[in-house]
Amino acid sequence: MASLGLMAVVTWQLGRAALVDWASVSLAVVATVLVFRLRINSGWLVLGGGLVGVAAHLLR
């Protein structure tokens, strides 16, 4: 039980540190829907997130 609580706390802290603006929050929501609803492989999500990050960086 303690390991489950530790994983929950670490997940919460990582989420708070990573989701800092509207782009990261929207990307996380889209990725969550894709992985749980459409069963997309997480490797494709990592690749897509990287491409979105590069495009966002180039557009700024």
C-alpha positions as a Python dict, from the first residue, in 0.01 Angstrom:
ca = {
    (1, 'M'): (0, 0, 0),
    (2, 'A'): (284, 238, 76),
    (3, 'S'): (428, 198, -274),
    (4, 'L'): (93, 294, -429),
    (5, 'G'): (79, 607, -214),
    (6, 'L'): (437, 695, -307),
    (7, 'M'): (359, 656, -679),
    (8, 'A'): (51, 877, -643),
    (9, 'V'): (247, 1154, -470),
    (10, 'V'): (530, 1143, -724),
    (11, 'T'): (280, 1149, -1012),
    (12, 'W'): (109, 1451, -858),
    (13, 'Q'): (439, 1636, -814),
    (14, 'L'): (557, 1559, -1168),
    (15, 'G'): (223, 1672, -1308),
    (16, 'R'): (239, 2001, -1121),
    (17, 'A'): (594, 2061, -1246),
    (18, 'A'): (523, 1964, -1608),
    (19, 'L'): (182, 2123, -1669),
    (20, 'V'): (273, 2490, -1656),
    (21, 'D'): (94, 2649, -1950),
    (22, 'W'): (-207, 2596, -2175),
    (23, 'A'): (-3, 2413, -2440),
    (24, 'S'): (128, 2149, -2203),
    (25, 'V'): (-212, 2099, -2040),
    (26, 'S'): (-387, 2063, -2376),
    (27, 'L'): (-120, 1822, -2501),
    (28, 'A'): (-161, 1613, -2186),
    (29, 'V'): (-539, 1601, -2227),
    (30, 'V'): (-514, 1501, -2594),
    (31, 'A'): (-253, 1235, -2514),
    (32, 'T'): (-467, 1095, -2231),
    (33, 'V'): (-770, 1069, -2459),
    (34, 'L'): (-567, 906, -2735),
    (35, 'V'): (-402, 648, -2513),
    (36, 'F'): (-710, 545, -2315),
    (37, 'R'): (-989, 593, -2569),
    (38, 'L'): (-824, 498, -2898),
    (39, 'R'): (-550, 271, -2757),
    (40, 'I'): (-272, 453, -2945),
    (41, 'N'): (76, 317, -2873),
    (42, 'S'): (258, 542, -2627),
    (43, 'G'): (563, 553, -2855),
    (44, 'W'): (358, 743, -3113),
    (45, 'L'): (244, 982, -2841),
    (46, 'V'): (604, 1053, -2742),
    (47, 'L'): (695, 1117, -3107),
    (48, 'G'): (390, 1340, -3158),
    (49, 'G'): (457, 1533, -2838),
    (50, 'G'): (814, 1592, -2948),
    (51, 'L'): (701, 1720, -3286),
    (52, 'V'): (446, 1951, -3125),
    (53, 'G'): (716, 2079, -2889),
    (54, 'V'): (956, 2152, -3175),
    (55, 'A'): (680, 2325, -3375),
    (56, 'A'): (581, 2536, -3072),
    (57, 'H'): (943, 2634, -3017),
    (58, 'L'): (989, 2735, -3378),
    (59, 'L'): (669, 2940, -3381),
    (60, 'R'): (766, 3146, -3074),
}
